[in-house]
Amino acid sequence: MESKNNRSFVSWTRLKKSFYYASQGIAYTWKNEQNFRIHTSAAVVVFVAAQLLNVSAAEQALLAVSIGAVLCLELLNTSIEHITDLIIQTFDERAKIIKDTAAGAVLVFSATAAVVGMIIFIPRIVHILF
Ligand SMILES: Nc1ncnc2c1ncn2[C@@H]1O[C@H](COP(=O)(O)OP(=O)(O)OP(=O)(O)O)[C@@H](O)[C@H]1O
């Protein structure tokens, strides 16, 4: 087997493999986690709304970072759920704490992203309506 020290600086085969494995993790989460599907769909709606409402490039960048962070947290939460189930197969208060706090992290950042979205979109919507 190739030693890690002998590897070239950039191996396209390894790079392709790492993209493939990462996309499998994303596809698994999409198939199995309703919240991930909801957040991804919300991201598409936000992106389209940003184009229609002439949201500035800087604000779109802020929205992209907020949405990207929520989706990353969803993926990490899925990973934590699986690690927990692998290690703890019985009902255990510690498993509950691990899963609930990981879910709490997703919730806190989702709320933060929603606030960012409201700050950006509400004035524009109000301007159109009144
Ligand atoms: N082994 C366990 N011991 C104690 N409580 C657990 C255990 N596994 C899950 N729980 C509790 O049940 C809740 C739901 O757990 P579950 O693994 O079904 O995750 P979930 O939030 O339903 O995930 P999903 O998003 O996949 O539906 C957890 O947040 C936790 O409070």
The ligand as an ORCA input file, in Angstrom:
! r2SCAN-3c Opt
* xyz 0 1
  N     -29.909      5.837     23.078
  C     -30.677      6.818     23.509
  N     -30.832      7.037     24.841
  C     -31.618      8.046     25.292
  N     -32.290      8.895     24.505
  C     -32.190      8.751     23.192
  C     -31.386      7.704     22.605
  N     -31.482      7.804     21.260
  C     -32.289      8.836     21.025
  N     -32.714      9.421     22.158
  C     -33.621     10.576     22.271
  O     -34.557     10.530     21.215
  C     -34.411     11.698     20.396
  C     -34.577     11.286     18.966
  O     -33.522     10.424     18.616
  P     -33.278      9.886     17.159
  O     -32.049      9.080     17.134
  O     -34.519      9.256     16.656
  O     -32.973     11.205     16.454
  P     -33.928     12.147     15.664
  O     -33.760     13.491     16.266
  O     -35.293     11.554     15.586
  O     -33.220     12.048     14.326
  P     -33.812     12.096     12.905
  O     -33.560     13.509     12.527
  O     -32.952     11.093     12.238
  O     -35.263     11.729     12.946
  C     -33.013     12.248     20.705
  O     -32.916     13.625     20.471
  C     -32.889     11.895     22.186
  O     -33.562     12.840     22.989
*
